Amino acid sequence: MSLQSERVYDVEKRKIVELINVYKIYQTKEGMEFIALRDVNLTIFSGDFVSIMGPSGHGKTTLLNMIGLLDRPTRGKVLIDGIDTSYLGDKELSILRNEKIGFVFQQYNLINRMTVLENIELPLILRGIPRRKRVEMVLDALEKVGGEESWLNKRPTQLSGGQQQRVAIARAIVGDPEIILADEPTGNLDTASSKVIMETFIKLNKLGKTIVMVTHASEISNCSNKILLIRDGSLVGEAEPKWSDCVVNM
């Protein structure tokens, strides 16, 4: 049975991410306005696997940062699981982000002076979870992404790029967030490693994780359930994913 046919979705889907009339406007050094996001309206439901595609510099990462509460809109609202984040202070945003959202980046963003164990457990330390429980949760997360216990005491630089990205995904899911945000997660990987990473995301989606992913590559976006197209800071339409062209089928 294929990964695609095994996917399971919530019968009772709920709105887990909502962007309402969101603008993000930056001031240039010359005093001009640059509109990075323009009147974006977006609803993502629990269990969705969404890809965002568009040319470089057209707002993909800015949109992901809005969803991830890493930046605030100039105008409009961002709701996470029904919570209007407009009314939250920085500390409250940080708590919500830590509980609800996991991040995966193109550059892995692992700390090389720390071991794999220490990297993965970082979100749990912020929650005040005891050491013994943290280790259990790290092992569980690493197993879910196909990692190995033998990696725990290694530094990230002792692992391949594909292995480092699996460690980064384990860090993203270790606190059991409902939403995983991935910014070009296969951008630095070869085809074989990209296939492993996308198989991991598909399995996590099957477990109920909501995934929102930015990518330039059609063989990556075709692994999702929905493809959103962005241009000049506006969502301009959708494309139907072609599962047969997903990298896991190559």
C-alpha positions as CSV (number, residue, x, y, z in Angstrom):
1,M,0.0,0.0,0.0
2,S,1.4,3.4,-0.9
3,L,2.0,6.3,1.4
4,Q,-0.7,8.3,-0.5
5,S,-3.4,5.7,0.0
6,E,-2.6,5.3,3.6
7,R,-3.3,8.9,4.5
8,V,-5.9,9.5,7.1
9,Y,-7.7,12.8,7.8
10,D,-9.8,14.2,10.6
11,V,-13.5,13.6,10.2
12,E,-14.1,16.7,12.2
13,K,-11.7,19.1,10.6
14,R,-11.4,22.5,12.2
15,K,-9.8,25.8,11.2
16,I,-6.3,25.7,12.7
17,V,-4.8,28.7,10.8
18,E,-6.7,31.7,9.5
19,L,-5.3,34.9,7.9
20,I,-7.8,37.6,7.4
21,N,-7.0,40.6,5.2
22,V,-3.3,40.4,6.1
23,Y,-0.9,43.0,4.8
24,K,2.8,43.2,5.6
25,I,4.4,46.5,4.6
26,Y,8.1,47.4,5.0
27,Q,9.7,50.8,4.8
28,T,12.8,51.0,2.6
29,K,15.8,53.2,3.4
30,E,14.6,55.7,0.9
31,G,11.3,56.0,2.7
32,M,9.3,54.0,0.2
33,E,6.8,51.3,1.0
34,F,7.4,47.7,0.0
35,I,4.3,45.5,0.2
36,A,5.4,42.0,1.0
37,L,1.9,40.6,1.6
38,R,-1.2,42.1,0.1
39,D,-4.7,41.4,1.5
40,V,-4.0,37.7,2.1
41,N,-7.0,35.6,3.1
42,L,-6.2,32.0,4.0
43,T,-7.8,29.1,5.9
44,I,-5.9,25.9,6.7
45,F,-7.7,23.0,8.4
46,S,-6.3,20.5,10.8
47,G,-4.7,17.6,9.0
48,D,-4.0,19.6,5.8
49,F,-0.7,19.4,4.0
50,V,-0.2,22.6,2.1
51,S,2.6,23.7,-0.2
52,I,3.2,27.4,-1.1
53,M,4.8,28.1,-4.4
54,G,5.9,31.2,-6.2
55,P,8.9,33.2,-7.6
56,S,11.7,34.3,-5.2
57,G,11.0,37.5,-3.4
58,H,7.2,37.3,-3.8
59,G,6.2,36.7,-0.2
60,K,6.4,32.9,0.5
61,T,8.7,33.1,3.5
62,T,6.9,36.3,4.8
63,L,3.7,34.4,4.7
64,L,5.2,31.4,6.5
65,N,6.6,33.8,9.2
66,M,3.1,35.2,9.7
67,I,1.6,31.8,10.2
68,G,4.5,30.9,12.5
69,L,4.0,34.1,14.6
70,L,7.6,35.1,13.9
71,D,6.4,38.5,12.6
72,R,3.2,40.6,13.0
73,P,1.1,41.8,10.2
74,T,0.9,45.5,9.4
75,R,-2.8,45.1,9.0
76,G,-5.2,42.2,9.3
77,K,-5.5,39.3,11.7
78,V,-3.8,35.9,12.2
79,L,-5.7,33.3,14.2
80,I,-4.1,30.1,15.4
81,D,-6.6,27.4,16.5
82,G,-9.2,30.1,17.0
83,I,-6.9,32.4,19.0
84,D,-6.7,36.0,17.6
85,T,-3.0,36.7,18.0
86,S,-3.6,40.4,17.6
87,Y,-4.3,40.7,21.3
88,L,-1.3,38.7,22.5
89,G,2.0,40.2,23.8
90,D,5.4,38.9,22.8
91,K,5.6,36.5,25.8
92,E,2.1,35.1,25.0
93,L,3.0,34.7,21.4
94,S,6.2,32.9,22.3
95,I,4.2,30.4,24.5
96,L,1.6,29.8,21.8
97,R,4.3,29.3,19.2
98,N,6.2,26.8,21.4
99,E,3.0,24.8,22.1
100,K,1.4,24.8,18.7
101,I,4.1,25.2,16.0
102,G,7.2,23.4,15.0
103,F,9.7,24.9,12.5
104,V,11.9,23.2,9.9
105,F,14.3,25.3,7.9
106,Q,16.4,24.9,4.7
107,Q,19.7,25.4,6.7
108,Y,18.6,23.0,9.5
109,N,19.4,25.7,12.1
110,L,21.0,23.2,14.4
111,I,23.5,24.3,17.0
112,N,26.8,22.7,16.1
113,R,28.3,23.0,19.6
114,M,25.4,20.9,21.0
115,T,24.8,17.2,20.6
116,V,21.8,15.9,18.6
117,L,20.1,15.1,21.9
118,E,20.6,18.7,23.2
119,N,19.4,20.2,19.9
120,I,16.2,18.2,19.9
121,E,15.3,18.7,23.5
122,L,15.6,22.6,23.3
123,P,11.8,23.2,22.9
124,L,11.2,21.0,25.9
125,I,13.6,22.9,28.2
126,L,11.6,26.0,27.5
127,R,8.5,24.2,28.9
128,G,10.3,23.1,32.0
129,I,10.0,19.4,31.3
130,P,12.2,17.2,33.5
131,R,15.4,15.7,32.0
132,R,14.3,12.0,32.1
133,K,11.0,12.8,30.4
134,R,12.8,15.0,27.8
135,V,15.1,12.1,26.8
136,E,12.0,9.8,26.4
137,M,10.3,12.4,24.2
138,V,13.5,12.9,22.1
139,L,13.8,9.2,21.5
140,D,10.2,9.0,20.4
141,A,10.6,12.0,18.0
142,L,13.8,10.6,16.5
143,E,12.1,7.3,15.9
144,K,9.2,8.9,14.1
145,V,11.5,10.6,11.6
146,G,13.6,7.5,11.0
147,G,16.6,8.6,13.0
148,E,18.9,6.4,15.1
149,E,19.6,6.4,18.8
150,S,23.3,6.2,17.9
151,W,23.1,9.8,16.7
152,L,22.2,11.3,20.1
153,N,25.7,12.1,21.3
154,K,27.0,13.2,17.9
155,R,27.4,16.8,16.8
156,P,25.3,17.9,13.8
157,T,28.5,18.3,11.7
158,Q,29.1,14.5,12.1
159,L,25.9,13.8,10.2
160,S,25.0,14.0,6.5
161,G,22.6,16.7,5.3
162,G,19.7,14.4,5.1
163,Q,20.4,13.1,8.7
164,Q,20.7,16.7,10.0
165,Q,17.3,17.6,8.4
166,R,15.7,14.6,10.1
167,V,17.2,15.8,13.4
168,A,15.7,19.2,12.7
169,I,12.3,17.6,12.0
170,A,12.6,15.7,15.3
171,R,13.2,18.9,17.1
172,A,10.1,20.4,15.4
173,I,7.8,17.6,16.5
174,V,9.3,16.7,19.9
175,G,6.8,18.9,21.8
176,D,3.9,17.4,19.8
177,P,2.8,20.6,18.0
178,E,-0.2,20.5,15.8
179,I,1.4,22.6,13.0
180,I,4.7,22.0,11.3
181,L,6.0,24.9,9.1
182,A,8.8,24.0,6.7
183,D,10.7,26.6,4.6
184,E,12.4,24.9,1.6
185,P,13.1,21.7,3.7
186,T,14.8,19.9,0.8
187,G,16.5,22.9,-0.7
188,N,20.0,21.7,0.3
189,L,19.4,18.0,-0.3
190,D,20.0,15.6,-3.1
191,T,17.1,13.6,-4.6
192,A,17.6,10.5,-2.4
193,S,17.7,12.6,0.8
194,S,14.7,14.7,-0.4
195,K,12.7,11.5,-0.9
196,V,13.4,10.4,2.7
197,I,12.4,13.8,4.1
198,M,9.2,13.9,2.1
199,E,8.3,10.4,3.2
200,T,8.8,11.6,6.7
201,F,6.4,14.6,6.2
202,I,3.8,12.3,4.6
203,K,3.9,9.9,7.6
204,L,3.7,12.8,10.0
205,N,0.7,14.2,8.1
206,K,-0.9,10.7,8.4
207,L,-0.4,11.0,12.1
208,G,-2.5,14.1,12.1
209,K,0.1,16.9,11.8
210,T,-0.9,20.0,9.8
211,I,2.0,20.8,7.5
212,V,2.6,24.1,5.6
213,M,5.6,24.0,3.4
214,V,7.4,26.5,1.1
215,T,9.1,25.1,-1.9
216,H,10.3,25.9,-5.4
217,A,10.3,22.3,-6.6
218,S,7.3,20.7,-8.2
219,E,8.4,17.2,-7.2
220,I,8.2,18.4,-3.6
221,S,4.9,20.3,-3.8
222,N,3.3,17.4,-5.6
223,C,3.7,15.4,-2.3
224,S,1.2,17.7,-0.5
225,N,-2.7,17.8,-0.7
226,K,-3.0,21.4,-1.8
227,I,-0.7,23.8,-3.7
228,L,-1.2,27.6,-3.1
229,L,0.3,30.0,-5.6
230,I,1.7,33.4,-4.5
231,R,2.8,36.3,-6.7
232,D,3.6,39.9,-5.7
233,G,2.5,39.2,-2.2
234,S,-1.0,38.0,-3.1
235,L,-2.4,34.5,-3.2
236,V,-3.4,34.2,-6.9
237,G,-4.8,30.6,-7.0
238,E,-4.3,26.9,-6.4
239,A,-2.9,24.0,-8.3
240,E,-3.9,20.4,-8.0
241,P,-1.0,18.2,-6.8
242,K,0.0,15.3,-9.0
243,W,0.9,12.4,-6.6
244,S,2.5,10.5,-9.5
245,D,5.1,13.3,-9.8
246,C,6.0,13.4,-6.1
247,V,9.6,12.8,-5.3
248,V,8.8,9.6,-3.3
249,N,7.7,8.0,-6.5
250,M,10.9,8.7,-8.3
